[in-house]
Amino acid sequence: MPDETATMQIGELAERTEMSLRTIRHYDEVGLLTPTGRSEGGFRLYTHDDYLRLMVIRRMKPLGFSLDEMAELLRVVDALDGGAGDEAAAVDDDGGAGAEGDGRGQATRASLAAFIDETVERRAKLERQLAMADEFLELLRARLG
């Protein structure tokens, strides 16, 4: 299990995620991935949680999600993890669901369900494209004899 308090600089994060420094900096600029901190020299510092967040973004890229869609999914994930308070607001002092908070929690779960449905559709499209690429490769290889 990784040390969750350890930090890494952007170069190590880039290496671990197989993403470019430029891409990671861009995600910082657009608000998708804010570094947890900065070193005394001003270098971006990232934690294991930042790494996990970047991996969510990386997994969305080949499915063609836009930056806005990525940001929305990250808001949903943060809310479900308690980071945005939706789920926390959904529980009253007795541990039960509050009327107003429960609606937000249900909306958050509905948003996640919509992302799941969209991801299933996009994955199916990629699968069809891969099958076409395989057919194309076979046509080319057949010409070699």
C-alpha positions, 0 to 999 in steps of 0.5 A: 500500500502506498504511503498516502502522506508522501508527495511526488513532483510532477515528473514522477507523477507524469512517469507513473501515469505515462502522461506528459508534463504539459498535459498534467499542467494543462489539467491544473490550469483548467481545474481538473487536477490541482496539486496538493501543495507546492515545495519551497522552490515552487514545484507542484507536489502531488499525493497518492489521491492526486495520482488516483484522480489523474488516473480517472481522467486518463481513463476517460480520455480514450472514451472521448469525454470532454474536459467539462464532462471530466470535471462533472464526473470528478465533482460527482466522485468527490460528492460521493466520497464526501469531498463536496459535502453532498453525501455528508449533507444527506445525513442528519444528526441522528445518522438518518437521511435528511429530506433535502440532503437525500435529494442531493445524494440521489441526484449525485447517484443518478449523475453517476448512473448516467456516466456509467450508461454513457461509458458503456455506450462509448466502450461499445463504440470503441469495441466496434472500432477495434473490430473494424481495425482487426478486420482491416489488419486481416485484409492487409495480412491476406495480401502478403499471402 
